[in-house]
Amino acid sequence: MSNVREVIRYYRQPGSRIGYRLFLHGTKHFGFYREKDSPWLWSAAMRRMEDKMGKTLAQPSGARVLDAGCGVGDVAGHLAGRFGLRVHGVDLLDTHVAQARRRTCRRGLDHLLTFSQSDYAALDFPDESFDAVYTMETLVHAAEAEAVLRQFHRVLKPGGRLVMFEYAREFPARMPASVAEVFRQLNDWAAMPSFQRFTYGTLERLTAETGFSVRRVEDISRSMWPMLRCFAVIGALPYAGFRAAGLHRHFVNTMSAVEFWRHRAFWRYEIHTAEK
Ligand SMILES: C[S@@+](CC[C@H](N)C(=O)[O-])C[C@H]1O[C@@H](n2cnc3c(N)ncnc32)[C@H](O)[C@@H]1O
């Protein structure tokens, strides 16, 4: 079972490519906000989220770390520049990996960062080759999260740390049927079968069943809502137009912003920390 083609198709859609490039310079994760931060300063918020990743990983400078689903490499770049980590990033899309290499060169971080095109469900690193592994908003795309977690467990050294910034959602039976149907559509169109599956508690159960000790699960939804709200405000009018024209499935990110903001009571943005 694989959904590699669906994931690649989703990230190659013009709506997805242009949206990420225009708003986030190609980076693909939410920002972290403290009480008084301006919701519109997205780069600063994304760097704070990456800081949060660095602090949760809690690795010494020089530690070897895997970024699974690295996108254009900005998270890895920040962790190398700020925390001195040696990061290897893998991503399904050749265009993301090429962009990550270009950005690394521009930043002068070639001595700390490497990237390769690979499926995180089939890593070709030797056993016990990383001090830590992290995902930033990507495991939701996994066709079979168990297979990915097994790979993470295999490539981690004993005692190594796994940190996952991922989404979880309310049980369908506890949501209005119309909202459950919107989630189903969005997760289908954005190639996120694991978000569809990650009802509250599921990811920590799977992590434990893989053999990890789950250390902490933290709900930080409220700290990322300001950015989502900005996108929902910007997307509201276009979304109404796309919907009226029956074109909304081609603008999944616009639809996600509006619908996930509207139904924010039914999902969470979580930080999962575990150890091998
Ligand atoms: C929402 S983006 C996050 C990118 C990056 N972590 C960031 O924060 O900017 C999800 C990324 O996961 C990658 N991805 C999805 N499934 C993958 C898989 N099976 N193996 C490797 N990468 C994958 C996608 O290509 C995409 O770049």
The ligand as an ORCA input file, in Angstrom:
! r2SCAN-3c Opt
* xyz 0 1
  C       3.554     19.983      4.998
  S       5.055     19.575      4.189
  C       6.233     19.930      5.489
  C       7.613     20.170      4.938
  C       8.662     20.547      5.984
  N       8.684     19.589      7.070
  C       8.378     21.921      6.528
  O       8.062     22.015      7.710
  O       8.497     22.887      5.776
  C       5.100     17.785      4.162
  C       6.320     17.256      3.419
  O       6.389     15.857      3.609
  C       6.832     15.258      2.400
  N       6.390     13.856      2.399
  C       5.127     13.376      2.417
  N       5.133     12.027      2.415
  C       6.428     11.643      2.414
  C       7.093     10.380      2.406
  N       6.402      9.230      2.351
  N       8.434     10.362      2.420
  C       9.148     11.511      2.445
  N       8.584     12.742      2.436
  C       7.236     12.811      2.424
  C       6.159     16.104      1.325
  O       6.773     15.953      0.071
  C       6.297     17.513      1.917
  O       7.483     18.116      1.515
*
